């Protein structure tokens, strides 16, 4: 795989989707519900528009690939696919609907194992301020061309997201909150994970997710920033399949000690 080619492609896509998002985000039409997407969630106009921009640009490269996205599902472009490209066009659609400025787009490019460990390029675009987060496997993680690392000092802050099983998972987060000064739930898991990767918190906790495709790009960025990710049973996140229907609860931390501490609060 030509990882640098694909990363540059992601950056070009990021510029295009950011420009269009800025144009449409405050229009009422952007939150119009068009259909129920492949993942089972409502597809907004802005979701559909972003997905179409991404797919059109990828096709323009002349490459053959398998395309997996929340709205359209799975497509094979060309006769001899080189890579699998996993996309979350708009991560934070509910934020868009109510006007909360915390939204991202993510693109993960990897091999045909369709596992987290097979992701070679991870890219996340902050759709509010235009920040780029990205990583190439084995080459480190970056924000706007500057190397980023998970924090070495304790921030006493945890970032998280709760998708389902809200009563039980909020109880878990309450126990975490009793031991950390700040707990923040922003509503875009990709961007929240990138905030952890650049050292803004001690951990990222993802609870109740049903789609691992949401985390494919950001999990590589975390690993390349020096972080680790395990589920609540201790299984490494790299072993997870990238899919639409996988129940996942995980903790991304800076080290094993922090993982064990947070895990003890979750039981």
Secondary structure, 3 states (H helix, E strand, C coil): CCHHHHHHHHHHHHHHHHHHHHHHCCCHHHHCEEEECCCCCEEEHHHHHHHHHHHHHHHHCCCCEEEEECCCEEEEECCCCCEEEEEEEEECHHHHHHCCCCCEEEEEEECCCCEHHHEEEEEEEECCCCCEEEEECCCCEEECCEEECCCCCCCCEEEEEECCCHHHHHHHHHHHHCCCCEEEECCCHHHHHHHHHCCCCCEEEEEEECCHHHHHHHHHHHHHCCCEEEECCCCEHHHCECCCCCCEEEEEECCHHHHHHHHHHHC
